[in-house]
Amino acid sequence: MMKVAREDIVKAARELFRQYGYAGASMQALATNVGLQKASLYMRFENKEALVPEVMALTLAETFGDPALDNPDWRIAYAAALQCMASGLIESRRCVGLHLAYGVTDETPEAREAVRGFFLGSRNRLKDILAVGIGVERAEQMATDALLRLEGATLWLASMGDAAPMERAVTALIAEADAASLE
């Protein structure tokens, strides 16, 4: 039997979800992509839904894993966070969380909660950085808006192949945070 690392399976699942969404990704395709028999894959993951929390956790950790996000200067940390998010979205050309959000339902509660947790985790990481300079209440609002703007730019990138709106969004979000700190 071939040895395949759990993380490699999760990364392959993420790419299938990113490309085909929840409904379109299959356990058979995943097994084939990682070189396992389908039965071996099911020994590691009970079902497709069980993959979603791990995909979301890995993506969140990778998105916010840059040491620059821990800079004591909140402006530098916020700019780094936005750049990390934007770079990841530009590189992959779609957000796996957004793609999954449209495919998970009440019939897949574990997956739905994992996607929700991914977006809340992303928002909260941005909020925590911003709160140092602009206060918690304003930081939560700005972090939510930042996430939505980056996701909107991702839709444009995916459909039009144009990354310029993503770059403009990052620049505008940094400027808005600077302006909010002066209020």
Salt bridges, closest charged atoms under 4 A:
GLU7 OE2 - LYS11 NZ 3.30
GLU15 OE2 - ARG14 NE 3.77
GLU15 OE2 - ARG18 NH1 2.64
GLU54 OE2 - ARG6 NH2 2.61
GLU62 OE1 - ARG14 NH1 2.81
ASP70 OD1 - ARG125 NH2 3.11
ASP106 OD1 - ARG112 NH1 2.65
GLU140 OE2 - ARG123 NH1 3.80
GLU176 OE2 - ARG149 NH1 2.79
ASP178 OD1 - ARG75 NE 3.05
